[in-house]
Amino acid sequence: MNNNEIKSLIEKIGFIVDSLNADLYSKRYKKHGNYKLNLNFVTNKIDYGSKITLGDKTTSNFYMMKILLCLNVLIGFLKKVMSHNI
């Protein structure tokens, strides 16, 4: 999957491009203190924010399709869990 395909996919799940840098995308959760997930296409890294601890740093790389699937699952999880103020 190339970067343009990934960008198209993440836009469909609610990520928006940074107004100053087309290689940075983010998704905010306004109801939860503006918690934010970031994707950086220069470094090919996902920043999950301060409330999520990574056990394996490879889960922050989004060049692999399985990581994008995990990201989508995480977004669904955050929508449910964060509504309970965890």
C-alpha positions as CSV (number, residue, x, y, z in Angstrom):
1,M,0.0,0.0,0.0
2,N,1.5,3.4,-1.0
3,N,1.3,6.6,1.1
4,N,-1.6,8.0,-1.1
5,E,-3.7,4.9,-0.5
6,I,-2.9,5.1,3.3
7,K,-3.9,8.8,3.4
8,S,-7.1,8.1,1.6
9,L,-7.9,5.2,4.1
10,I,-7.1,7.2,7.2
11,E,-9.2,10.2,6.0
12,K,-12.2,7.8,5.8
13,I,-11.8,6.8,9.4
14,G,-11.6,10.5,10.6
15,F,-8.0,11.6,10.3
16,I,-7.4,15.1,9.0
17,V,-4.3,16.5,7.3
18,D,-2.4,19.3,9.1
19,S,-3.0,22.7,7.6
20,L,0.8,23.4,7.5
21,N,2.2,20.0,6.7
22,A,0.6,17.5,4.3
23,D,2.7,14.7,5.8
24,L,1.0,15.0,9.2
25,Y,-2.4,13.7,10.0
26,S,-4.3,13.6,13.3
27,K,-7.5,12.5,14.8
28,R,-8.9,14.3,17.9
29,Y,-11.4,13.2,20.5
30,K,-12.9,16.5,21.6
31,K,-15.2,14.9,24.2
32,H,-12.1,13.4,25.9
33,G,-9.9,16.4,26.5
34,N,-8.8,16.7,22.9
35,Y,-7.0,13.4,23.1
36,K,-5.1,13.0,19.8
37,L,-3.6,10.3,17.6
38,N,-1.0,11.4,15.1
39,L,0.4,9.9,11.9
40,N,3.6,11.2,10.4
41,F,4.3,10.2,6.8
42,V,7.9,11.5,6.9
43,T,8.8,9.1,9.7
44,N,6.1,6.5,9.0
45,K,5.2,6.5,12.7
46,I,2.0,6.6,14.7
47,D,1.9,8.6,17.9
48,Y,-0.8,7.1,20.1
49,G,-0.7,9.9,22.7
50,S,0.3,9.8,26.3
51,K,-2.4,7.5,27.6
52,I,-1.5,4.5,25.5
53,T,1.6,2.5,26.4
54,L,3.2,0.5,23.6
55,G,4.7,-2.9,24.4
56,D,6.4,-3.1,21.1
57,K,7.6,-0.1,19.1
58,T,6.8,-1.8,15.8
59,T,3.2,-1.1,16.5
60,S,4.0,2.6,15.9
61,N,5.1,1.9,12.3
62,F,2.3,2.1,9.7
63,Y,4.0,0.7,6.7
64,M,2.5,-2.7,7.3
65,M,-1.2,-3.3,6.6
66,K,-1.8,-5.2,9.9
67,I,-0.8,-2.0,11.8
68,L,-3.4,0.0,10.0
69,L,-6.0,-2.6,10.9
70,C,-4.9,-2.5,14.5
71,L,-5.1,1.3,14.4
72,N,-8.7,1.1,13.2
73,V,-9.5,-1.4,16.0
74,L,-7.9,1.0,18.5
75,I,-10.0,3.9,17.3
76,G,-13.2,1.9,17.8
77,F,-11.9,0.9,21.3
78,L,-11.1,4.5,22.2
79,K,-14.6,5.6,21.2
80,K,-16.1,3.1,23.6
81,V,-13.6,3.2,26.5
82,M,-13.0,6.9,26.6
83,S,-16.7,7.5,26.9
84,H,-16.3,5.9,30.4
85,N,-13.5,8.3,31.3
86,I,-10.6,5.8,31.6
